[in-house]
């Protein structure tokens, strides 16, 4: 599947202009250690104060998979034990959602559920608002029914409950934990990703050449869907 999604798995160099932009727009961190169940944890959030026009979904997904591959190379046991993903929805706006290509969303979710070389054990969305509910409804057709029980939502006043799954010593201080801040963890993660660049080059040489008649899906964003919504 990596062959048919070059927008996620080609030109994986932090020095490339698209990635140089996205690393300033989103933060994707590998958290220290593992949970009591042995799972690795990754966390993501938008950088505050930036216009939504800086956000590019394909590049954000590319950075996410670069972090996942780096995590697996640094801690091979993660592949057998599993991964937890923590997403902070603070700053997520309608403008961000209308910049999301539905074809990319579908390909991303298909890869995570069917092809990612590590089992996703649970997803925790913190600081949720009504917009997150709308987003979930639109991506619902692309998520297997059995996966919904692994998705947990936390309003700002309930964020402490995430410690039922991610222990305090792993959780960044931003979310009530005792680990380093997201800013520090993100800098560490980018350094680790950069040190993995030779592996990214090798990985790209392993692609099976895609069939010439591969059909491209027509580009469609969430804009069309949100035009009919009455959002608060």
Secondary structure, 3 states (H helix, E strand, C coil): CCCCCHHHHCCCCCCCHHHHHHCCCEEEEECCCCCCCCCEEEEEEECCCCCHHHCCHHHHHHHHHHHHHHHHHHCCHHHHHCEEEEEECCCCCHHHHCCCEHHHHHHHHHHHHHCCCCCEEEEEEECCCHHHHHHHHHHHHHCCHHHHHHEEEECHHHHHHHHHCCCCCCCEHHHCCCECCHHHHHHHHHHHHHHCHHHHHHHHHCCCCCCCCCCCCCCCECHHHHCCCCCC
